[in-house]
Amino acid sequence: MRRLRDRIIRTLHERLRDERGDVPGWVLITLMTAGLVIVIWTFAAPALQGVFDDAMSRVLDHP
C-alpha cells in the first residue's frame, strides 16, 4: 500500500513540475488577449455608446 501511495505522489509531483515551465508562453497569450480586447473595444465603443444613449433616451422619455 505504501509503494502505491509513493508512486502516486511521485507521478503527481512529476506532472505538476512539467506544467510549471512555459511562463513566456502564458505571458504572450495574456498580452495577445489584452491587445485583441483593446482593438475590438476601439471599434465597438462608438456602437456601444450609441446603443447605450438610445436606451437611456427611451427610458428617460418614457412617461
CHARMM internal coordinates of N, CA and C (Angstrom, degrees):
IC EDIT
DIST 1 N 1 CA 1.4474
DIST 1 CA 1 C 1.5377
ANGL 1 N 1 CA 1 C 111.27
DIST 1 C 2 N 1.3121
ANGL 1 CA 1 C 2 N 115.38
DIHE 1 N 1 CA 1 C 2 N -39.96
DIST 2 N 2 CA 1.4644
ANGL 1 C 2 N 2 CA 119.11
DIHE 1 CA 1 C 2 N 2 CA -179.51
DIST 2 CA 2 C 1.5274
ANGL 2 N 2 CA 2 C 110.82
DIHE 1 C 2 N 2 CA 2 C -66.92
DIST 2 C 3 N 1.3259
ANGL 2 CA 2 C 3 N 117.13
DIHE 2 N 2 CA 2 C 3 N -36.94
DIST 3 N 3 CA 1.4622
ANGL 2 C 3 N 3 CA 120.19
DIHE 2 CA 2 C 3 N 3 CA 179.33
DIST 3 CA 3 C 1.5244
ANGL 3 N 3 CA 3 C 110.87
DIHE 2 C 3 N 3 CA 3 C -64.16
DIST 3 C 4 N 1.3275
ANGL 3 CA 3 C 4 N 116.53
DIHE 3 N 3 CA 3 C 4 N -38.81
DIST 4 N 4 CA 1.4640
ANGL 3 C 4 N 4 CA 120.71
DIHE 3 CA 3 C 4 N 4 CA 178.15
DIST 4 CA 4 C 1.5229
ANGL 4 N 4 CA 4 C 110.47
DIHE 3 C 4 N 4 CA 4 C -64.02
DIST 4 C 5 N 1.3279
ANGL 4 CA 4 C 5 N 115.85
DIHE 4 N 4 CA 4 C 5 N -45.35
DIST 5 N 5 CA 1.4663
ANGL 4 C 5 N 5 CA 120.39
DIHE 4 CA 4 C 5 N 5 CA 178.57
DIST 5 CA 5 C 1.5176
ANGL 5 N 5 CA 5 C 111.05
DIHE 4 C 5 N 5 CA 5 C -60.70
DIST 5 C 6 N 1.3241
ANGL 5 CA 5 C 6 N 116.73
DIHE 5 N 5 CA 5 C 6 N -45.23
DIST 6 N 6 CA 1.4610
ANGL 5 C 6 N 6 CA 120.34
DIHE 5 CA 5 C 6 N 6 CA 179.42
DIST 6 CA 6 C 1.5212
ANGL 6 N 6 CA 6 C 111.66
DIHE 5 C 6 N 6 CA 6 C -62.83
DIST 6 C 7 N 1.3358
ANGL 6 CA 6 C 7 N 116.62
DIHE 6 N 6 CA 6 C 7 N -38.97
DIST 7 N 7 CA 1.4599
ANGL 6 C 7 N 7 CA 120.20
DIHE 6 CA 6 C 7 N 7 CA 178.96
DIST 7 CA 7 C 1.5289
ANGL 7 N 7 CA 7 C 111.18
DIHE 6 C 7 N 7 CA 7 C -66.75
DIST 7 C 8 N 1.3265
ANGL 7 CA 7 C 8 N 116.84
DIHE 7 N 7 CA 7 C 8 N -40.08
DIST 8 N 8 CA 1.4724
ANGL 7 C 8 N 8 CA 120.97
DIHE 7 CA 7 C 8 N 8 CA 177.91
DIST 8 CA 8 C 1.5202
ANGL 8 N 8 CA 8 C 110.52
DIHE 7 C 8 N 8 CA 8 C -64.68
DIST 8 C 9 N 1.3144
ANGL 8 CA 8 C 9 N 116.89
DIHE 8 N 8 CA 8 C 9 N -44.98
DIST 9 N 9 CA 1.4710
ANGL 8 C 9 N 9 CA 120.52
DIHE 8 CA 8 C 9 N 9 CA 179.37
DIST 9 CA 9 C 1.5201
ANGL 9 N 9 CA 9 C 110.52
DIHE 8 C 9 N 9 CA 9 C -63.21
DIST 9 C 10 N 1.3231
ANGL 9 CA 9 C 10 N 118.04
DIHE 9 N 9 CA 9 C 10 N -41.68
DIST 10 N 10 CA 1.4680
ANGL 9 C 10 N 10 CA 121.50
DIHE 9 CA 9 C 10 N 10 CA 179.38
DIST 10 CA 10 C 1.5307
ANGL 10 N 10 CA 10 C 110.67
DIHE 9 C 10 N 10 CA 10 C -64.50
DIST 10 C 11 N 1.3351
ANGL 10 CA 10 C 11 N 116.78
DIHE 10 N 10 CA 10 C 11 N -41.47
DIST 11 N 11 CA 1.4651
ANGL 10 C 11 N 11 CA 120.88
DIHE 10 CA 10 C 11 N 11 CA 179.05
DIST 11 CA 11 C 1.5167
ANGL 11 N 11 CA 11 C 111.03
DIHE 10 C 11 N 11 CA 11 C -64.08
DIST 11 C 12 N 1.3340
ANGL 11 CA 11 C 12 N 117.02
DIHE 11 N 11 CA 11 C 12 N -45.57
DIST 12 N 12 CA 1.4688
ANGL 11 C 12 N 12 CA 120.28
DIHE 11 CA 11 C 12 N 12 CA 178.23
DIST 12 CA 12 C 1.5196
ANGL 12 N 12 CA 12 C 111.30
DIHE 11 C 12 N 12 CA 12 C -62.12
DIST 12 C 13 N 1.3146
ANGL 12 CA 12 C 13 N 116.93
DIHE 12 N 12 CA 12 C 13 N -41.71
DIST 13 N 13 CA 1.4542
ANGL 12 C 13 N 13 CA 120.94
DIHE 12 CA 12 C 13 N 13 CA 179.78
DIST 13 CA 13 C 1.5326
ANGL 13 N 13 CA 13 C 110.92
DIHE 12 C 13 N 13 CA 13 C -62.03
DIST 13 C 14 N 1.3364
ANGL 13 CA 13 C 14 N 117.01
DIHE 13 N 13 CA 13 C 14 N -42.63
DIST 14 N 14 CA 1.4577
ANGL 13 C 14 N 14 CA 120.62
DIHE 13 CA 13 C 14 N 14 CA 179.06
DIST 14 CA 14 C 1.5270
ANGL 14 N 14 CA 14 C 111.35
DIHE 13 C 14 N 14 CA 14 C -64.87
DIST 14 C 15 N 1.3216
ANGL 14 CA 14 C 15 N 116.86
DIHE 14 N 14 CA 14 C 15 N -41.16
DIST 15 N 15 CA 1.4683
ANGL 14 C 15 N 15 CA 119.70
DIHE 14 CA 14 C 15 N 15 CA 179.09
DIST 15 CA 15 C 1.5175
ANGL 15 N 15 CA 15 C 111.77
DIHE 14 C 15 N 15 CA 15 C -65.85
DIST 15 C 16 N 1.3251
ANGL 15 CA 15 C 16 N 117.62
DIHE 15 N 15 CA 15 C 16 N -42.18
DIST 16 N 16 CA 1.4635
ANGL 15 C 16 N 16 CA 120.07
DIHE 15 CA 15 C 16 N 16 CA 179.03
DIST 16 CA 16 C 1.5190
ANGL 16 N 16 CA 16 C 111.10
DIHE 15 C 16 N 16 CA 16 C -65.36
DIST 16 C 17 N 1.3147
ANGL 16 CA 16 C 17 N 116.71
DIHE 16 N 16 CA 16 C 17 N -39.02
DIST 17 N 17 CA 1.4580
ANGL 16 C 17 N 17 CA 120.38
DIHE 16 CA 16 C 17 N 17 CA 179.34
DIST 17 CA 17 C 1.5249
ANGL 17 N 17 CA 17 C 110.27
DIHE 16 C 17 N 17 CA 17 C -64.03
DIST 17 C 18 N 1.3238
ANGL 17 CA 17 C 18 N 118.18
DIHE 17 N 17 CA 17 C 18 N -37.85
DIST 18 N 18 CA 1.4623
ANGL 17 C 18 N 18 CA 121.93
DIHE 17 CA 17 C 18 N 18 CA 179.57
DIST 18 CA 18 C 1.5211
ANGL 18 N 18 CA 18 C 111.81
DIHE 17 C 18 N 18 CA 18 C -68.06
DIST 18 C 19 N 1.3261
ANGL 18 CA 18 C 19 N 119.31
DIHE 18 N 18 CA 18 C 19 N -29.24
DIST 19 N 19 CA 1.4611
ANGL 18 C 19 N 19 CA 122.65
DIHE 18 CA 18 C 19 N 19 CA -176.53
DIST 19 CA 19 C 1.5286
ANGL 19 N 19 CA 19 C 113.21
DIHE 18 C 19 N 19 CA 19 C -80.51
DIST 19 C 20 N 1.3068
ANGL 19 CA 19 C 20 N 118.22
DIHE 19 N 19 CA 19 C 20 N -13.92
DIST 20 N 20 CA 1.4604
ANGL 19 C 20 N 20 CA 120.93
DIHE 19 CA 19 C 20 N 20 CA -176.35
DIST 20 CA 20 C 1.5148
ANGL 20 N 20 CA 20 C 114.39
DIHE 19 C 20 N 20 CA 20 C -79.94
DIST 20 C 21 N 1.3168
ANGL 20 CA 20 C 21 N 118.71
DIHE 20 N 20 CA 20 C 21 N -18.42
DIST 21 N 21 CA 1.4363
ANGL 20 C 21 N 21 CA 121.57
DIHE 20 CA 20 C 21 N 21 CA -161.29
DIST 21 CA 21 C 1.5069
ANGL 21 N 21 CA 21 C 120.47
DIHE 20 C 21 N 21 CA 21 C -71.34
DIST 21 C 22 N 1.3116
ANGL 21 CA 21 C 22 N 121.57
DIHE 21 N 21 CA 21 C 22 N -30.75
DIST 22 N 22 CA 1.4569
ANGL 21 C 22 N 22 CA 121.22
DIHE 21 CA 21 C 22 N 22 CA -164.88
DIST 22 CA 22 C 1.5211
ANGL 22 N 22 CA 22 C 112.81
DIHE 21 C 22 N 22 CA 22 C -96.18
DIST 22 C 23 N 1.3183
ANGL 22 CA 22 C 23 N 117.44
DIHE 22 N 22 CA 22 C 23 N 61.79
DIST 23 N 23 CA 1.4609
ANGL 22 C 23 N 23 CA 121.29
DIHE 22 CA 22 C 23 N 23 CA -179.89
DIST 23 CA 23 C 1.5220
ANGL 23 N 23 CA 23 C 111.98
DIHE 22 C 23 N 23 CA 23 C -64.94
DIST 23 C 24 N 1.3319
ANGL 23 CA 23 C 24 N 121.19
DIHE 23 N 23 CA 23 C 24 N -45.91
DIST 24 N 24 CA 1.4719
ANGL 23 C 24 N 24 CA 119.34
DIHE 23 CA 23 C 24 N 24 CA 178.81
DIST 24 CA 24 C 1.5304
ANGL 24 N 24 CA 24 C 112.83
DIHE 23 C 24 N 24 CA 24 C -58.14
DIST 24 C 25 N 1.3164
ANGL 24 CA 24 C 25 N 117.67
DIHE 24 N 24 CA 24 C 25 N -34.12
DIST 25 N 25 CA 1.4544
ANGL 24 C 25 N 25 CA 120.44
DIHE 24 CA 24 C 25 N 25 CA 177.70
DIST 25 CA 25 C 1.5170
ANGL 25 N 25 CA 25 C 111.80
DIHE 24 C 25 N 25 CA 25 C -64.07
DIST 25 C 26 N 1.3349
ANGL 25 CA 25 C 26 N 116.60
DIHE 25 N 25 CA 25 C 26 N -43.86
DIST 26 N 26 CA 1.4716
ANGL 25 C 26 N 26 CA 119.90
DIHE 25 CA 25 C 26 N 26 CA 179.43
DIST 26 CA 26 C 1.5184
ANGL 26 N 26 CA 26 C 111.43
DIHE 25 C 26 N 26 CA 26 C -68.08
DIST 26 C 27 N 1.3185
ANGL 26 CA 26 C 27 N 116.79
DIHE 26 N 26 CA 26 C 27 N -35.95
DIST 27 N 27 CA 1.4622
ANGL 26 C 27 N 27 CA 119.82
DIHE 26 CA 26 C 27 N 27 CA 177.04
DIST 27 CA 27 C 1.5172
ANGL 27 N 27 CA 27 C 109.97
DIHE 26 C 27 N 27 CA 27 C -64.26
DIST 27 C 28 N 1.3157
ANGL 27 CA 27 C 28 N 117.24
DIHE 27 N 27 CA 27 C 28 N -42.72
DIST 28 N 28 CA 1.4552
ANGL 27 C 28 N 28 CA 121.82
DIHE 27 CA 27 C 28 N 28 CA 178.99
DIST 28 CA 28 C 1.5288
ANGL 28 N 28 CA 28 C 110.92
DIHE 27 C 28 N 28 CA 28 C -63.04
DIST 28 C 29 N 1.3174
ANGL 28 CA 28 C 29 N 117.45
DIHE 28 N 28 CA 28 C 29 N -43.96
DIST 29 N 29 CA 1.4649
ANGL 28 C 29 N 29 CA 120.99
DIHE 28 CA 28 C 29 N 29 CA 178.46
DIST 29 CA 29 C 1.5224
ANGL 29 N 29 CA 29 C 110.57
DIHE 28 C 29 N 29 CA 29 C -61.73
DIST 29 C 30 N 1.3294
ANGL 29 CA 29 C 30 N 116.93
DIHE 29 N 29 CA 29 C 30 N -42.58
DIST 30 N 30 CA 1.4680
ANGL 29 C 30 N 30 CA 120.94
DIHE 29 CA 29 C 30 N 30 CA 179.72
DIST 30 CA 30 C 1.5164
ANGL 30 N 30 CA 30 C 111.11
DIHE 29 C 30 N 30 CA 30 C -63.86
DIST 30 C 31 N 1.3151
ANGL 30 CA 30 C 31 N 117.45
DIHE 30 N 30 CA 30 C 31 N -44.88
DIST 31 N 31 CA 1.4659
ANGL 30 C 31 N 31 CA 120.76
DIHE 30 CA 30 C 31 N 31 CA 179.73
DIST 31 CA 31 C 1.5269
ANGL 31 N 31 CA 31 C 111.83
DIHE 30 C 31 N 31 CA 31 C -65.96
DIST 31 C 32 N 1.3259
ANGL 31 CA 31 C 32 N 116.81
DIHE 31 N 31 CA 31 C 32 N -39.73
DIST 32 N 32 CA 1.4633
ANGL 31 C 32 N 32 CA 119.40
DIHE 31 CA 31 C 32 N 32 CA 178.88
DIST 32 CA 32 C 1.5323
ANGL 32 N 32 CA 32 C 110.83
DIHE 31 C 32 N 32 CA 32 C -66.35
DIST 32 C 33 N 1.3228
ANGL 32 CA 32 C 33 N 116.72
DIHE 32 N 32 CA 32 C 33 N -38.89
DIST 33 N 33 CA 1.4663
ANGL 32 C 33 N 33 CA 119.97
DIHE 32 CA 32 C 33 N 33 CA 177.97
DIST 33 CA 33 C 1.5239
ANGL 33 N 33 CA 33 C 110.46
DIHE 32 C 33 N 33 CA 33 C -64.59
DIST 33 C 34 N 1.3193
ANGL 33 CA 33 C 34 N 117.20
DIHE 33 N 33 CA 33 C 34 N -44.04
DIST 34 N 34 CA 1.4597
ANGL 33 C 34 N 34 CA 120.52
DIHE 33 CA 33 C 34 N 34 CA 177.81
DIST 34 CA 34 C 1.5238
ANGL 34 N 34 CA 34 C 110.79
DIHE 33 C 34 N 34 CA 34 C -61.63
DIST 34 C 35 N 1.3207
ANGL 34 CA 34 C 35 N 117.37
DIHE 34 N 34 CA 34 C 35 N -40.83
DIST 35 N 35 CA 1.4626
ANGL 34 C 35 N 35 CA 121.02
DIHE 34 CA 34 C 35 N 35 CA 177.80
DIST 35 CA 35 C 1.5219
ANGL 35 N 35 CA 35 C 112.05
DIHE 34 C 35 N 35 CA 35 C -62.73
DIST 35 C 36 N 1.3285
ANGL 35 CA 35 C 36 N 116.95
DIHE 35 N 35 CA 35 C 36 N -42.71
DIST 36 N 36 CA 1.4647
ANGL 35 C 36 N 36 CA 120.05
DIHE 35 CA 35 C 36 N 36 CA 177.60
DIST 36 CA 36 C 1.5172
ANGL 36 N 36 CA 36 C 111.61
DIHE 35 C 36 N 36 CA 36 C -62.91
DIST 36 C 37 N 1.3215
ANGL 36 CA 36 C 37 N 116.77
DIHE 36 N 36 CA 36 C 37 N -41.38
DIST 37 N 37 CA 1.4688
ANGL 36 C 37 N 37 CA 120.14
DIHE 36 CA 36 C 37 N 37 CA 178.81
DIST 37 CA 37 C 1.5207
ANGL 37 N 37 CA 37 C 110.13
DIHE 36 C 37 N 37 CA 37 C -61.87
DIST 37 C 38 N 1.3201
ANGL 37 CA 37 C 38 N 117.48
DIHE 37 N 37 CA 37 C 38 N -42.37
DIST 38 N 38 CA 1.4715
ANGL 37 C 38 N 38 CA 120.73
DIHE 37 CA 37 C 38 N 38 CA -179.77
DIST 38 CA 38 C 1.5250
ANGL 38 N 38 CA 38 C 110.84
DIHE 37 C 38 N 38 CA 38 C -64.73
DIST 38 C 39 N 1.3296
ANGL 38 CA 38 C 39 N 117.31
DIHE 38 N 38 CA 38 C 39 N -43.80
DIST 39 N 39 CA 1.4672
ANGL 38 C 39 N 39 CA 120.54
DIHE 38 CA 38 C 39 N 39 CA -179.92
DIST 39 CA 39 C 1.5230
ANGL 39 N 39 CA 39 C 110.96
DIHE 38 C 39 N 39 CA 39 C -64.56
DIST 39 C 40 N 1.3233
ANGL 39 CA 39 C 40 N 116.93
DIHE 39 N 39 CA 39 C 40 N -46.68
DIST 40 N 40 CA 1.4670
ANGL 39 C 40 N 40 CA 120.13
DIHE 39 CA 39 C 40 N 40 CA -179.89
DIST 40 CA 40 C 1.5207
ANGL 40 N 40 CA 40 C 110.34
DIHE 39 C 40 N 40 CA 40 C -64.30
DIST 40 C 41 N 1.3223
ANGL 40 CA 40 C 41 N 116.74
DIHE 40 N 40 CA 40 C 41 N -42.04
DIST 41 N 41 CA 1.4710
ANGL 40 C 41 N 41 CA 120.14
DIHE 40 CA 40 C 41 N 41 CA 179.92
DIST 41 CA 41 C 1.5283
ANGL 41 N 41 CA 41 C 110.94
DIHE 40 C 41 N 41 CA 41 C -62.76
DIST 41 C 42 N 1.3305
ANGL 41 CA 41 C 42 N 117.10
DIHE 41 N 41 CA 41 C 42 N -37.25
DIST 42 N 42 CA 1.4611
ANGL 41 C 42 N 42 CA 121.05
DIHE 41 CA 41 C 42 N 42 CA 179.71
DIST 42 CA 42 C 1.5277
ANGL 42 N 42 CA 42 C 111.34
DIHE 41 C 42 N 42 CA 42 C -60.56
DIST 42 C 43 N 1.3331
ANGL 42 CA 42 C 43 N 116.13
DIHE 42 N 42 CA 42 C 43 N -43.00
DIST 43 N 43 CA 1.4531
ANGL 42 C 43 N 43 CA 119.47
DIHE 42 CA 42 C 43 N 43 CA -179.31
DIST 43 CA 43 C 1.5250
ANGL 43 N 43 CA 43 C 112.69
DIHE 42 C 43 N 43 CA 43 C -80.52
DIST 43 C 44 N 1.3121
ANGL 43 CA 43 C 44 N 118.25
DIHE 43 N 43 CA 43 C 44 N -29.50
DIST 44 N 44 CA 1.4658
ANGL 43 C 44 N 44 CA 121.60
DIHE 43 CA 43 C 44 N 44 CA -175.23
DIST 44 CA 44 C 1.5242
ANGL 44 N 44 CA 44 C 112.77
DIHE 43 C 44 N 44 CA 44 C -88.56
DIST 44 C 45 N 1.3122
ANGL 44 CA 44 C 45 N 118.48
DIHE 44 N 44 CA 44 C 45 N -19.24
DIST 45 N 45 CA 1.4648
ANGL 44 C 45 N 45 CA 121.44
DIHE 44 CA 44 C 45 N 45 CA -174.62
DIST 45 CA 45 C 1.5316
ANGL 45 N 45 CA 45 C 112.89
DIHE 44 C 45 N 45 CA 45 C -57.39
DIST 45 C 46 N 1.3317
ANGL 45 CA 45 C 46 N 120.51
DIHE 45 N 45 CA 45 C 46 N -47.08
DIST 46 N 46 CA 1.4680
ANGL 45 C 46 N 46 CA 118.84
DIHE 45 CA 45 C 46 N 46 CA 179.17
DIST 46 CA 46 C 1.5358
ANGL 46 N 46 CA 46 C 112.65
DIHE 45 C 46 N 46 CA 46 C -61.44
DIST 46 C 47 N 1.3152
ANGL 46 CA 46 C 47 N 117.24
DIHE 46 N 46 CA 46 C 47 N -40.98
DIST 47 N 47 CA 1.4663
ANGL 46 C 47 N 47 CA 119.95
DIHE 46 CA 46 C 47 N 47 CA 179.27
DIST 47 CA 47 C 1.5218
ANGL 47 N 47 CA 47 C 110.76
DIHE 46 C 47 N 47 CA 47 C -66.28
DIST 47 C 48 N 1.3143
ANGL 47 CA 47 C 48 N 117.03
DIHE 47 N 47 CA 47 C 48 N -42.37
DIST 48 N 48 CA 1.4647
ANGL 47 C 48 N 48 CA 120.29
DIHE 47 CA 47 C 48 N 48 CA 178.69
DIST 48 CA 48 C 1.5296
ANGL 48 N 48 CA 48 C 111.22
DIHE 47 C 48 N 48 CA 48 C -65.11
DIST 48 C 49 N 1.3165
ANGL 48 CA 48 C 49 N 116.26
DIHE 48 N 48 CA 48 C 49 N -38.42
DIST 49 N 49 CA 1.4689
ANGL 48 C 49 N 49 CA 119.75
DIHE 48 CA 48 C 49 N 49 CA 177.92
DIST 49 CA 49 C 1.5244
ANGL 49 N 49 CA 49 C 110.00
DIHE 48 C 49 N 49 CA 49 C -64.21
DIST 49 C 50 N 1.3280
ANGL 49 CA 49 C 50 N 117.27
DIHE 49 N 49 CA 49 C 50 N -40.33
DIST 50 N 50 CA 1.4619
ANGL 49 C 50 N 50 CA 120.77
DIHE 49 CA 49 C 50 N 50 CA 177.97
DIST 50 CA 50 C 1.5216
ANGL 50 N 50 CA 50 C 112.11
DIHE 49 C 50 N 50 CA 50 C -63.90
DIST 50 C 51 N 1.3154
ANGL 50 CA 50 C 51 N 117.01
DIHE 50 N 50 CA 50 C 51 N -41.86
DIST 51 N 51 CA 1.4685
ANGL 50 C 51 N 51 CA 120.55
DIHE 50 CA 50 C 51 N 51 CA 177.84
DIST 51 CA 51 C 1.5240
ANGL 51 N 51 CA 51 C 110.02
DIHE 50 C 51 N 51 CA 51 C -63.53
DIST 51 C 52 N 1.3193
ANGL 51 CA 51 C 52 N 116.79
DIHE 51 N 51 CA 51 C 52 N -44.26
DIST 52 N 52 CA 1.4597
ANGL 51 C 52 N 52 CA 120.63
DIHE 51 CA 51 C 52 N 52 CA 179.36
DIST 52 CA 52 C 1.5251
ANGL 52 N 52 CA 52 C 111.67
DIHE 51 C 52 N 52 CA 52 C -63.30
DIST 52 C 53 N 1.3224
ANGL 52 CA 52 C 53 N 116.99
DIHE 52 N 52 CA 52 C 53 N -46.38
DIST 53 N 53 CA 1.4588
ANGL 52 C 53 N 53 CA 120.18
DIHE 52 CA 52 C 53 N 53 CA 179.84
DIST 53 CA 53 C 1.5304
ANGL 53 N 53 CA 53 C 111.67
DIHE 52 C 53 N 53 CA 53 C -61.98
DIST 53 C 54 N 1.3326
ANGL 53 CA 53 C 54 N 116.63
DIHE 53 N 53 CA 53 C 54 N -41.24
DIST 54 N 54 CA 1.4601
ANGL 53 C 54 N 54 CA 121.16
DIHE 53 CA 53 C 54 N 54 CA 178.22
DIST 54 CA 54 C 1.5283
ANGL 54 N 54 CA 54 C 110.89
DIHE 53 C 54 N 54 CA 54 C -63.06
DIST 54 C 55 N 1.3145
ANGL 54 CA 54 C 55 N 116.98
DIHE 54 N 54 CA 54 C 55 N -44.47
DIST 55 N 55 CA 1.4659
ANGL 54 C 55 N 55 CA 120.40
DIHE 54 CA 54 C 55 N 55 CA 179.67
DIST 55 CA 55 C 1.5199
ANGL 55 N 55 CA 55 C 111.27
DIHE 54 C 55 N 55 CA 55 C -64.50
DIST 55 C 56 N 1.3260
ANGL 55 CA 55 C 56 N 116.85
DIHE 55 N 55 CA 55 C 56 N -42.24
DIST 56 N 56 CA 1.4659
ANGL 55 C 56 N 56 CA 119.66
DIHE 55 CA 55 C 56 N 56 CA -179.84
DIST 56 CA 56 C 1.5267
ANGL 56 N 56 CA 56 C 111.02
DIHE 55 C 56 N 56 CA 56 C -66.61
DIST 56 C 57 N 1.3282
ANGL 56 CA 56 C 57 N 118.09
DIHE 56 N 56 CA 56 C 57 N -39.68
DIST 57 N 57 CA 1.4562
ANGL 56 C 57 N 57 CA 119.85
DIHE 56 CA 56 C 57 N 57 CA 179.62
DIST 57 CA 57 C 1.5273
ANGL 57 N 57 CA 57 C 110.52
DIHE 56 C 57 N 57 CA 57 C -66.06
DIST 57 C 58 N 1.3350
ANGL 57 CA 57 C 58 N 117.88
DIHE 57 N 57 CA 57 C 58 N -35.65
DIST 58 N 58 CA 1.4741
ANGL 57 C 58 N 58 CA 120.05
DIHE 57 CA 57 C 58 N 58 CA 177.21
DIST 58 CA 58 C 1.5248
ANGL 58 N 58 CA 58 C 110.67
DIHE 57 C 58 N 58 CA 58 C -67.83
DIST 58 C 59 N 1.3105
ANGL 58 CA 58 C 59 N 117.44
DIHE 58 N 58 CA 58 C 59 N -38.90
DIST 59 N 59 CA 1.4627
ANGL 58 C 59 N 59 CA 119.64
DIHE 58 CA 58 C 59 N 59 CA 180.00
DIST 59 CA 59 C 1.5247
ANGL 59 N 59 CA 59 C 110.21
DIHE 58 C 59 N 59 CA 59 C -69.64
DIST 59 C 60 N 1.3194
ANGL 59 CA 59 C 60 N 118.06
DIHE 59 N 59 CA 59 C 60 N -42.49
DIST 60 N 60 CA 1.4633
ANGL 59 C 60 N 60 CA 120.99
DIHE 59 CA 59 C 60 N 60 CA -176.79
DIST 60 CA 60 C 1.5352
ANGL 60 N 60 CA 60 C 111.70
DIHE 59 C 60 N 60 CA 60 C -73.92
DIST 60 C 61 N 1.3447
ANGL 60 CA 60 C 61 N 117.86
DIHE 60 N 60 CA 60 C 61 N -29.65
DIST 61 N 61 CA 1.4488
ANGL 60 C 61 N 61 CA 120.80
DIHE 60 CA 60 C 61 N 61 CA -179.65
DIST 61 CA 61 C 1.5159
ANGL 61 N 61 CA 61 C 113.00
DIHE 60 C 61 N 61 CA 61 C -86.12
DIST 61 C 62 N 1.3255
ANGL 61 CA 61 C 62 N 117.02
DIHE 61 N 61 CA 61 C 62 N -9.33
DIST 62 N 62 CA 1.4671
ANGL 61 C 62 N 62 CA 120.77
DIHE 61 CA 61 C 62 N 62 CA -177.48
DIST 62 CA 62 C 1.5357
ANGL 62 N 62 CA 62 C 109.57
DIHE 61 C 62 N 62 CA 62 C -74.08
DIST 62 C 63 N 1.3568
ANGL 62 CA 62 C 63 N 117.46
DIHE 62 N 62 CA 62 C 63 N 128.70
DIST 63 N 63 CA 1.4693
ANGL 62 C 63 N 63 CA 119.01
DIHE 62 CA 62 C 63 N 63 CA -178.02
DIST 63 CA 63 C 1.4996
ANGL 63 N 63 CA 63 C 114.10
DIHE 62 C 63 N 63 CA 63 C -70.57
END
COOR INIT
IC SEED 1 N 1 CA 1 C
IC BUILD
